[in-house]
Amino acid sequence: MYTDLALYIDGEWIANGGRESEPVINPATEKSLGTLTHASTADLDRALDAAERGFKLWRATSPYERCRIMHKAADVFRSRAEQIARILTMEQGKVLAEARIEVAVTADIIDWYAEEGRRSYGRIIPARTPGVRQMTVQEPVGPCAAFTPWNFPGVTPARKIAGALGAGCSLIIKASEETPGTCIEMVRAFHEAGLPKGVLNLVFGVPARISEHVIASDIIRKVSFTGSVPVGKHLTKLAAEGMKRTTMELGGHSPVVVFADADPEKSAEIAAAGKYRNAGQVCISPTRFYVQENTYDRFVKRFVEYANALKLGDGLGDGTTMGPLANPRRLDAMECFVADAKKRGAKIAAGGGRHGNQGFFFDPTVVTDIPDDARLMTEEPFGPVAPIVPFKSFDEVVERANSLPFGLAAYTFTTSTKTANLISDALEAGMIGVNSLAISTPETPFGGVKESGYGHEGGIEGLEAYTNKKLVIQA
């Protein structure tokens, strides 16, 4: 049921051959799914050479032809949707229903960038002198390097692969070693769609070794990374040595502001569904809940009911509504967050501990009466633990919501258009959801501010991130 694990370099699948390797573990069963080959230094050098050659070929390919190949890749990927969704669930843990949605969105991202690559428009700038033509054109930035995490093994690589290829760039991508199968299936779809050799290369290995070797190469002209703030800062410094373009989508700690005029039960249901999606392992997950005093108790009651009603289990199992955490590190982190909250006088309204004795399961947890300086309120939990606190006034909640160095996403619930406008203007985040958590689509820009990074994926902004603007003046 799983996939054949391999590297993909210069149009060739490579496995074993005496190279280093590691097992891929199913987080629901703790059993090995397969053995993943690591790229050697020679493999990385070959991938760099291939990307350089692939770029020259791909940039010379017409946007129409690039679009055709990308559409075909999306069709191949979509035709295997059920198989790939099961692979995704086995390696990452999320329930099959969520995996199916991710696979569908992944194909949509490839399709959208295929079309948008045909619309990488320049502009004509009126000249001061008659007979002079001033124009800007957008050109692909060059061979790129991308690094993706384990929580969305389909969508996150697709944003980088499709963005780069849509703009005419070649790419070396290092997907997560913990969830390699989904990206391998995506690359396989591009291979079968007729993508020229060298345009797309997939490697795995010790992350620091790969990033330091690949980013240091003069061949690479842009770096895109999704992951933690510390690693993002490190990669940015590496890229700065060669003045390479970067896009950084880093951590967040999304505040949710629920005003008293909003329906507390409905708001709680929407917020809880978003919080426990993928067991809370979502960079834009709602993670700090501020509820106005008048409706606080009703919101908490419904939120707790929702958490207690979730059924934990293998994501492939019937009736499962929340799967395991992706790895044991997240289990340890959840226990530390809960222990710190208890030490600071917080109350555990639901859950609070590990679930079962097999797999990386943690109960859906709700924490109340927690101070703002607790770890759960200041550090991104990236798991199924939800702190809920009351607030009194607009100015107070704005100050508390903006108090952290993160600014990826934020959410609010209100029936007042005026309040919605005011809070949207006041919250410091790259993306704001008003009465909705659906803030990520292929056609909209995705990115944060402050220590949550800079640059965008998705939308026309995501395509432009892989292009250089060139001014041409013709007299």
C-alpha positions in Angstrom: 0.0 0.0 0.0 2.9 2.4 0.6 5.2 3.7 -2.2 8.7 2.9 -3.5 11.1 5.3 -1.8 13.9 6.8 -3.8 15.8 10.0 -4.8 15.0 11.6 -8.1 18.0 13.3 -9.8 18.3 14.3 -13.5 15.3 12.2 -14.5 16.5 9.1 -12.7 15.2 7.3 -9.6 17.9 6.3 -7.2 17.7 3.9 -4.3 20.1 2.2 -1.9 23.5 1.7 -3.6 25.3 1.6 -0.3 24.1 5.1 0.7 23.0 6.1 4.2 19.3 5.5 4.9 16.6 5.7 7.6 13.2 4.1 8.2 9.9 5.9 7.6 7.6 5.3 10.6 3.8 5.1 10.6 2.9 7.4 13.6 -0.3 5.4 14.3 1.4 2.0 14.6 5.1 2.9 15.2 5.9 0.3 12.5 8.3 0.9 9.6 6.7 1.7 6.2 10.0 1.5 4.3 13.6 2.6 4.1 14.5 6.0 2.7 17.8 6.5 0.8 19.9 9.6 1.7 21.6 11.6 -0.9 25.4 11.6 -0.9 27.5 14.6 -1.6 28.1 13.3 -5.1 24.3 13.0 -5.5 23.8 16.6 -4.4 26.5 17.8 -6.9 24.8 15.8 -9.6 21.4 17.4 -8.7 23.0 20.9 -8.9 24.5 20.2 -12.3 21.2 18.8 -13.5 19.3 21.8 -12.2 21.6 24.1 -14.0 21.1 22.3 -17.3 17.4 21.8 -16.6 17.0 25.6 -16.1 18.5 26.4 -19.4 16.1 24.0 -21.1 13.0 24.9 -19.1 13.3 28.7 -19.4 13.6 28.3 -23.2 10.4 26.2 -23.2 7.3 28.3 -24.0 4.9 29.1 -21.2 2.2 27.3 -23.3 4.2 24.1 -23.3 5.2 24.4 -19.6 1.5 24.8 -18.8 0.6 21.7 -20.8 3.1 19.5 -19.0 2.1 20.8 -15.6 -1.6 20.2 -16.3 -0.8 16.7 -17.3 1.2 16.2 -14.1 -1.8 17.4 -12.1 -4.1 15.0 -14.0 -1.8 12.1 -13.3 -1.6 13.0 -9.6 -5.4 13.4 -9.4 -6.0 10.1 -11.1 -4.2 8.4 -8.2 -5.9 10.5 -5.5 -7.1 7.7 -3.3 -3.9 5.7 -3.4 -1.8 8.9 -2.6 -4.2 9.9 0.2 -3.7 6.6 1.9 0.1 7.0 1.5 -0.2 10.4 3.1 -2.2 9.1 6.0 0.1 6.2 6.7 3.2 8.4 6.8 1.8 11.6 8.4 -1.1 10.4 10.5 -3.9 12.7 9.6 -7.3 11.2 9.0 -8.1 9.9 5.5 -10.8 12.5 4.9 -8.2 15.3 5.5 -5.6 13.5 3.4 -8.1 13.3 0.5 -8.7 17.0 0.7 -5.0 17.7 0.7 -4.4 15.6 -2.3 -7.2 17.4 -4.2 -5.8 20.8 -3.2 -2.3 19.7 -4.2 -3.5 19.0 -7.8 -5.4 22.3 -7.8 -2.2 24.2 -6.9 -0.3 22.6 -9.8 -3.1 23.4 -12.2 -3.4 27.0 -10.9 0.4 27.7 -11.3 0.3 26.0 -14.7 -2.2 28.7 -15.9 -0.7 31.6 -14.0 2.7 30.9 -15.6 1.2 31.9 -18.9 0.3 35.2 -17.4 3.6 36.4 -16.0 3.0 39.8 -17.5 5.3 42.8 -17.8 4.2 46.3 -18.4 4.8 49.3 -20.7 5.8 52.5 -18.9 5.1 55.8 -20.8 8.3 57.5 -21.8 9.2 61.1 -21.5 10.7 61.2 -25.0 8.7 60.4 -28.1 9.8 57.2 -29.9 11.2 55.6 -26.7 9.8 52.4 -25.4 10.1 51.6 -21.7 9.1 48.1 -20.6 9.5 45.7 -17.7 9.6 41.9 -18.2 9.5 39.1 -15.7 12.1 36.4 -16.1 12.7 33.2 -14.1 15.2 33.8 -11.2 17.2 30.6 -12.0 17.7 27.2 -10.3 16.0 27.1 -6.9 16.3 25.1 -3.7 13.3 24.3 -1.5 12.9 22.7 1.9 9.5 21.5 3.2 8.3 20.0 6.6 6.2 17.0 7.5 2.8 18.4 8.4 1.5 18.9 4.9 3.5 16.6 2.7 1.4 17.3 -0.4 0.4 21.0 -0.3 3.6 22.5 0.9 5.9 20.9 -1.7 3.3 21.6 -4.4 3.4 25.3 -3.7 7.2 25.4 -4.2 7.4 22.9 -7.1 4.5 24.5 -9.0 5.6 28.0 -8.3 9.1 27.4 -9.5 8.1 25.5 -12.6 5.3 27.8 -13.5 7.8 30.7 -13.5 10.3 28.8 -15.7 12.8 27.8 -12.9 14.3 24.5 -12.2 14.2 23.1 -8.6 16.0 20.9 -6.1 13.5 20.1 -3.3 14.3 18.4 -0.1 11.0 17.1 1.3 10.7 15.8 4.9 12.4 12.5 5.6 9.5 11.6 7.9 6.8 12.0 5.2 8.6 11.3 1.8 6.0 9.2 0.0 3.6 11.9 -1.0 6.2 14.1 -2.5 7.7 11.1 -4.3 4.3 10.4 -5.9 4.0 14.1 -6.9 7.5 14.0 -8.6 6.5 10.7 -10.2 3.5 12.5 -11.8 5.8 15.2 -13.3 8.1 12.5 -14.5 5.3 10.6 -16.3 3.9 13.9 -17.7 7.1 14.4 -19.6 9.0 17.0 -17.6 12.5 17.3 -19.1 15.4 15.9 -17.1 17.0 18.1 -14.5 14.1 20.5 -14.2 12.9 18.9 -11.0 15.1 17.0 -8.5 14.1 15.4 -5.2 16.7 14.6 -2.4 16.6 13.4 1.2 19.1 13.2 3.9 20.4 15.0 7.0 18.8 18.5 6.6 21.8 20.5 7.7 24.1 18.7 5.4 21.9 19.2 2.4 21.0 22.8 3.0 24.5 23.9 3.7 25.9 22.2 0.6 23.1 23.1 -1.8 22.6 26.8 -0.7 26.4 27.4 -0.9 26.4 26.5 -4.6 26.7 29.4 -7.0 24.1 27.5 -9.2 21.2 28.2 -6.8 19.7 31.6 -7.1 16.6 31.3 -4.8 15.8 29.5 -1.5 12.3 28.7 -0.3 11.7 27.3 3.2 8.8 26.3 5.3 9.5 25.4 8.9 10.7 26.8 12.3 11.9 30.3 13.0 15.4 29.2 14.1 16.0 27.1 11.0 14.6 29.8 8.8 17.0 32.4 10.2 19.9 30.0 9.7 19.0 29.3 6.1 18.5 33.1 5.5 22.1 33.7 6.7 23.4 31.0 4.4 21.5 32.5 1.5 22.8 36.0 2.3 26.4 34.9 1.6 25.5 34.6 -2.0 22.8 37.3 -2.1 20.2 34.7 -3.0 16.5 35.5 -3.0 14.6 33.8 -0.2 11.0 33.1 0.8 10.5 32.2 4.5 7.2 30.7 5.8 8.0 30.2 9.5 6.2 29.6 12.7 3.1 31.3 14.1 0.8 31.3 17.1 -2.5 32.5 15.7 -4.8 34.5 18.0 -8.5 34.0 17.7 -10.6 37.0 18.9 -14.3 36.2 19.6 -16.4 39.2 20.3 -19.6 39.1 22.5 -21.8 39.8 19.5 -20.8 36.5 17.8 -22.7 33.3 18.3 -20.5 31.6 20.9 -21.6 28.0 20.1 -21.2 28.4 16.4 -17.8 30.2 16.8 -16.6 27.5 19.1 -17.5 24.7 16.7 -15.7 26.4 13.8 -12.7 27.2 16.0 -12.4 23.7 17.5 -12.7 22.1 14.1 -9.8 24.2 12.9 -7.8 23.7 16.1 -7.9 19.9 16.0 -7.5 19.5 12.2 -4.3 17.4 11.6 -4.1 17.1 15.4 -3.2 20.8 15.6 -0.1 20.4 13.4 -1.0 23.3 11.1 1.1 26.5 10.9 -2.0 28.6 10.6 -3.9 26.6 13.2 -5.9 28.8 15.6 -3.9 28.5 18.8 -4.7 31.3 21.3 -8.4 31.9 22.0 -9.5 35.2 23.4 -13.2 35.3 24.1 -15.1 38.4 25.4 -16.3 37.9 28.9 -20.1 38.0 28.2 -20.0 34.8 26.2 -16.8 33.1 27.5 -18.5 30.3 29.5 -20.8 29.3 26.6 -17.8 29.3 24.2 -15.7 27.1 26.5 -18.6 24.7 27.1 -19.2 24.0 23.4 -15.4 23.9 22.7 -15.0 21.2 25.4 -17.9 19.2 24.1 -16.4 19.2 20.6 -13.0 18.1 22.0 -14.5 15.3 24.0 -16.5 14.0 21.1 -13.5 13.5 18.8 -12.5 9.9 18.1 -8.8 9.2 18.2 -7.3 6.4 16.1 -5.5 5.3 13.0 -6.3 7.8 10.2 -7.3 4.9 8.0 -9.8 3.6 10.5 -13.6 4.0 10.2 -15.0 6.8 12.2 -11.6 8.3 13.2 -11.9 12.0 13.5 -8.3 12.8 14.8 -5.2 10.9 14.1 -1.8 10.7 15.9 0.9 13.3 16.2 3.5 12.9 13.5 6.4 11.9 15.7 7.3 11.3 19.4 8.9 14.8 19.7 5.4 16.3 19.5 4.2 14.1 22.3 6.9 15.2 24.6 6.2 18.8 23.7 2.5 18.5 24.5 3.3 17.1 27.9 5.7 19.9 28.6 3.1 22.5 27.6 0.4 21.0 29.8 2.8 20.5 32.8 3.9 24.2 32.6 0.2 25.3 32.4 -0.7 23.3 35.5 2.3 24.7 37.4 1.0 28.2 36.6 -2.5 27.4 38.0 -4.3 26.6 34.8 -7.3 24.2 34.7 -7.5 21.2 32.3 -11.1 21.3 31.0 -10.6 18.4 28.6 -7.9 15.9 27.8 -4.4 16.6 29.1 -2.4 13.5 28.4 -1.2 10.8 26.1 -3.8 8.4 24.6 -3.2 4.7 24.6 0.1 2.9 24.6 0.7 2.5 20.8 1.2 5.3 18.4 1.9 9.0 19.0 -1.6 9.9 20.2 -2.4 12.9 22.5 -5.9 13.6 23.7 -7.7 16.8 22.4 -7.0 19.2 25.2 -8.6 22.4 26.5 -6.8 24.6 29.0 -8.5 27.5 30.9 -7.4 30.0 33.6 -4.0 30.2 32.1 -1.8 33.3 32.4 -0.5 35.1 29.3 3.1 34.4 30.2 2.6 30.6 30.2 4.5 28.6 27.6 1.3 27.6 25.9 0.4 31.3 25.4 3.9 32.4 24.2 5.2 29.4 22.2 3.6 27.7 19.2 2.2 24.4 20.5 1.8 22.7 17.1 -0.5 20.1 18.6 -4.0 19.5 20.0 -3.8 21.7 23.0 -6.1 24.8 23.1 -5.8 27.6 25.7 -9.0 29.7 26.1 -9.0 33.0 28.1 -11.4 35.9 28.5 -11.0 39.5 27.6 -12.9 42.7 28.4 -12.1 45.4 25.9 -11.1 45.9 22.2 -7.8 47.7 23.1 -6.9 45.1 25.7 -7.3 42.1 23.3 -5.4 43.8 20.5 -2.5 44.4 22.8 -2.5 40.8 24.0 -3.0 39.3 20.6 -0.1 41.3 19.1 2.2 40.8 22.1 4.2 37.9 20.5 6.9 38.2 17.8 4.9 36.0 15.4 2.5 37.2 12.7 1.4 34.5 10.3 -2.4 34.2 10.7 -5.1 35.6 13.0 -8.9 35.1 13.2 -11.9 36.9 14.6 -15.6 36.3 15.0 -18.1 39.1 15.1 -21.4 40.1 13.5 -20.4 43.8 13.3 -18.8 45.0 10.0 -17.3 47.9 11.8 -15.7 45.7 14.4 -14.5 43.3 11.7 -12.8 46.2 9.9 -11.2 47.6 13.1 -9.8 44.3 14.3 -8.6 43.3 10.9 -6.6 46.6 10.7 -5.3 46.2 14.2 -4.1 42.6 14.2 -0.5 42.1 13.1 -0.6 39.1 10.8 -0.1 38.3 7.2 -3.5 36.7 6.9 -6.7 37.4 8.7 -9.9 35.3 8.7 -13.2 37.0 9.7 -15.8 34.5 10.7 -13.9 31.8 8.8 -10.7 29.8 9.1 -10.5 29.2 5.3 -7.6 31.6 4.4 -5.5 29.4 2.2 -6.3 28.7 -1.5 -4.1 28.3 -4.6 -5.1 31.7 -5.8 -4.5 33.8 -2.7 -1.1 34.9 -1.2 0.1 32.9 1.8 2.7 34.4 4.1 3.5 36.2 7.4 5.1 39.2 9.0 7.5 39.7 11.9 9.3 36.5 12.9 6.8 34.4 10.9 8.8 35.2 7.8 8.5 37.2 4.6 7.5 36.6 1.0 4.5 34.7 -0.3 3.4 31.4 -1.8 0.2 31.2 -3.7 -1.5 33.8 -5.8 0.3 36.0 -8.3 2.7 36.9 -5.4 3.8 33.3 -5.2 4.7 33.3 -8.9 6.5 36.6 -8.7 8.7 35.2 -5.9 10.4 33.1 -8.6 11.0 35.9 -11.1 13.3 38.8 -11.6 11.9 42.1 -13.1 14.0 43.4 -15.9 13.7 47.0 -17.3 14.3 47.4 -21.0 14.5 50.9 -22.6 14.6 51.0 -26.4 15.2 54.2 -28.2 
